[in-house]
């Protein structure tokens, strides 16, 4: 299926795109495109799967509805932890003013846009070109200056140590090489910088709720969105970050309340959880 999706994305574009490619300088397109999964942290099948859903990012009742419902918790967690770490007042109008933030796997910009409104200078990167197109268009329509790129973290070697904060939200369970991905992300943090992560634990409870329940029973997500074998235990996440020179400061569970149709923070890490980490 991934091969078919890639073939479609290559040959199904308008002729105007083909003419544009013809005008590009030699090597320009190669530099703009992330490398294949054999030499990068991107998993080709995962990229193809999300590429098909690119136009659904900003539909609150579409394929990304769970992320829209989860977003208030994610934004609050990021804001509060970054404000505390950098000595800001989290409830001020723009508590992240002046902070440089890199959103890895930015998707359509569901996190990048709110953080920009909170004052951060946000750069968003994603492995899928169509997703980046959607993110740029929505930011432009919203009057927000966000620097989006079709890139992978390992492609940003020249930006080593550039960012105050790096975000990896609902990403690490989709990459081809988790430890290489975490190492590439860590290299982009400034000394004393912060990283915020959000992922799913590899437990039987997560298999029942986040995989079978979300995809097959409740139909919250398209079937095949997640591979339970790629879910990440907190201990594995901590070990991968420690090897990259980053220390976990805290873990927080994220629980769904079906009666209120919303999410809340918890001490229960059995399914969804977030983490805040610091580079010494």
N, C-alpha and C positions, 0 to 999 in steps of 0.2 A: 504493500500500500504506500509506503514511504517513497518507493521508486516512482510509482505512478504520480504521486503528488508533486515530486520534484520535476518530472517530465512535463506536467501540466504547467507548472509555474515558469518553466523555461520557454515553452513553445506557444503558450496561450495568451501572450501579452499583445497589445495593440501594435500595429506597424510603426506608429509614432515612437514607441519605446525602442524598436529596432533601429530606426533612423537616428535616434538620440545616441544609442550605443555606438553607432558607426562614427559619430562625430567625436567620441571620446578619445583622448590621447592614449597611445599604447601603454598598457599597464595600469591606467587609471581605474578601470573596473575591477581589476584584480586586487588593488589596494583597498577598494571600498567594500569588498565582500569578505566576510569571515571565512576562514579556512574550513575544509571539510572535517568531519568528525574523526578522521584518522590522525589529524595533526592538531586537534583543538579539543576544548572541553565541551563543545556543542555536540549534541546527539541529533543526527540528521532526521531520524523518525520523529523526535519530539518537535523539532523546528517545523517540519512539514505539517504536523498535526495542528499546531497553533496558528500556522500561516492560513489554514483553511478558515479559521475563526476570526481573522483579523478585523473584519468589518463589524464584529459584534461587541468590541471592547466597551463601547459607551452605551450599550443597551442595558439598562438596569434590570430588565426582566429576561435577558437573553442568556447565552452560554456562560457569561461571566457574572451572572447574578450573585453567586456565593461570594465573589470578591467585592462586589458592591456592598453587600451586607456586612462583610468583614472589615471594610475600609475604615469606619470610625474608630474601631479598636486599634487597628494598625497605625493610623495617623496619630492617635492619642499616645500610644506607646512610644513611637518615634519622637514625637514632640517633647514629651516629658523627660525621656532619657537623654536626649541630646541637650535639652535646656539645662538639666541638672549637671551633666558632664562638663558643659562649656560655661557654666555659671550664669545662666539666663533665667528670666522669669517665665515659666511655661505658659502662663495665662495672659501674658502681654499680647498686644496686637500682632506683632511680628517677631516672635521670640528667636527665630533662626536667622535673623538678618546677618548677612556677611559670611555665613557658613557655606562652604563648598560641599555639595552632596552629589555622590555618584550613585545612580539607581541602576543596578545591573539586572538585566531581564526586566526592563521597565514596562514591557507590554504597551498598552495603549496610553499610558500616562496616568493611571488611576492614583498613583502615589505621587508622582512627580508634580502634578498640578497643584494639589493641596499644599505640598511642601514649599512650592514657589510662592504661593499666597501667604505662607508663614514667614517669608523673607529669605529663604535659602536660594543660593545660586545652584540650580540643579542641572546636571548632565545625565541624560538617560541613554543607555545602550541596550540593544537587543540583538539576538542572533537572527531574527527574521526581518527582512526588508519591508514586507507588507505591513507588519505591525508598526514599524518605525514610521512608515508613511501615514498611518492612521493617527499615531501620536502627534506627529508634526502638524497635521491638519487640524486636529482638535485644539491644540495649544494656540495655533494661529487664530482660530475662530473665537477662542476665549481671551485673546489679547495677552497671552503669557509668553515670556521669553524663556524658553527651555531649550537647551542644546542637545538635540537628539542625534544619535549616530547608529548606523548599522555596523556594530562592532562586537567583539568578544573581549573579556577583560584582559586576556593575554595579548591582545593586539595593541594595548595601551602602554607599552613598555616606556615610552618617552614621558609618560605622565606619572611615573613612579613617585610616590609620596606627595601627591598633589591634593588629595581630598581630606577634608576634615571628617567626613563620614561617608561610609560605603554601605549601601543597602543590598541585601540578597533576600528578597521576599518571594516565597513560593517558587524558588529557583533550584536550590541544591538537590531536590528530589528529581530533577529533570535532566541534569547534566551527565555527560559521558564519563567524566573522571572527577569525582567529588573533591579529592584532596588537591589535585592540580588546579581545579577551579578556585578553591579556597585560598591556595597559595597566590594565585594570580590576583585575586581580589585584595588580599592582605598587602601586596606590594604597592597598591594604589593609595593606601592610607598614609596620612601624615603621622609622624611620631606623636603619641598621645591622642591619636585620632580614634574614632569609634566605628563600630560595625553593628548593624541591626539585621537580624536574620529571622525568617519565619518559615517553618516547614512542618512535616508530619512525621510522627514517631513510627517506628517499625514494630508495632505490637499487634496482637490479635484483635484488640479493640479497634485499632485504627483500620485494620483490614475490614472489619465488619461495618464500621461507620463511614470512614473516609473513602473507601474503595467500593465495596458491595452496596452499602446503603446509598451513598451519594451518586453513584453512577447507574446502578441497576434498579434500585428500589424507588428512591425519590426523584431520580432523573435530574438532579441538580447539575450534573456535568455530563458531557458526552462520554459514552463508553470508551475506555482506553485512555482517558486523560492521565491516569496515574498507573504506575507499576509498583505494587506493594513492596516488591523486592528492593526498590530504590528509595523507599522511605528511610529516614535517618534517625537513629537513636541519639539522644542528647550526648551520650558518652562518645559516640563516633564524631559528632560535630565538634565537641570540645577538643578531642584529640587531633582532628584535622587542623583546627585553628591554632592549637598550641604549636604544632609542627611548623606553622607559618609565622610564628612569633606574635600571635594574638591570644589574649586570655579572656575567657568567658567571665563576665561580671554577674550575670543573673540569667536564669531561665524563668519563663512565665508560660503557664498553660493557657490555652484559649478554648473556651467551652461554648457550644451552641445551646441556646434556650429555645426549644421548639414552640413554646407557648407565646413567647414574645417575638419570635423570628429574629433574634439578634444574638450577638456574641458578647462574652465578657471574659476578663482575665481571671485566671485561677491558678492554684498550685498543682493542678492535675495536668501532667505532661503526657498522658497516655495517648492522645491523638494529636491535635494541633498544638503547636507551641512556638513561642518567640524567644529570642535570645539577644542580649546586649553584650558586646565584647569590646575590649580596649587594647590598643597597641601600645605597649609600654614605651 
